[in-house]
Amino acid sequence: MKFGWETILIFIAAVALVGTVVWVTRLKTRGVARVLINSLAGGALIAGLSAFNIIVLPVNAFNALIVGLLGLPGAGVVVAAAMLL
């Protein structure tokens, strides 16, 4: 498997994104602010998966909220629902 500079840049961007999400979720935010941050991260996850044609998922507020509230299991729920429908 040959890695080009695009693959390396995507990997670095993914690591930076994960680090940023972890840092933001460790802040002392509570309640609505934390749900909003997690929902935005969930929407970014869904958009990222759809942008790279890994799994084509509809990007809407409901899916972002599910992924934001439930985290990685929520992403699994959204993927399973998209495959069943």
Secondary structure in CASP SS format (residue, H / E / C, confidence):
PFRMAT SS
TARGET T0000
AUTHOR 0000-0000-0000
METHOD secondary structure of the structure
MODEL  1
M C 1.00
K C 1.00
F C 1.00
G C 1.00
W H 1.00
E H 1.00
T H 1.00
I H 1.00
L H 1.00
I H 1.00
F H 1.00
I H 1.00
A H 1.00
A H 1.00
V H 1.00
A H 1.00
L H 1.00
V H 1.00
G H 1.00
T H 1.00
V H 1.00
V H 1.00
W H 1.00
V H 1.00
T H 1.00
R C 1.00
L C 1.00
K C 1.00
T C 1.00
R C 1.00
G C 1.00
V H 1.00
A H 1.00
R H 1.00
V H 1.00
L H 1.00
I H 1.00
N H 1.00
S H 1.00
L H 1.00
A H 1.00
G H 1.00
G H 1.00
A H 1.00
L H 1.00
I H 1.00
A H 1.00
G H 1.00
L H 1.00
S H 1.00
A H 1.00
F C 1.00
N C 1.00
I C 1.00
I C 1.00
V C 1.00
L C 1.00
P C 1.00
V C 1.00
N C 1.00
A H 1.00
F H 1.00
N H 1.00
A H 1.00
L H 1.00
I H 1.00
V H 1.00
G H 1.00
L H 1.00
L H 1.00
G C 1.00
L H 1.00
P H 1.00
G H 1.00
A H 1.00
G H 1.00
V H 1.00
V H 1.00
V H 1.00
A H 1.00
A H 1.00
A H 1.00
M H 1.00
L H 1.00
L C 1.00
END
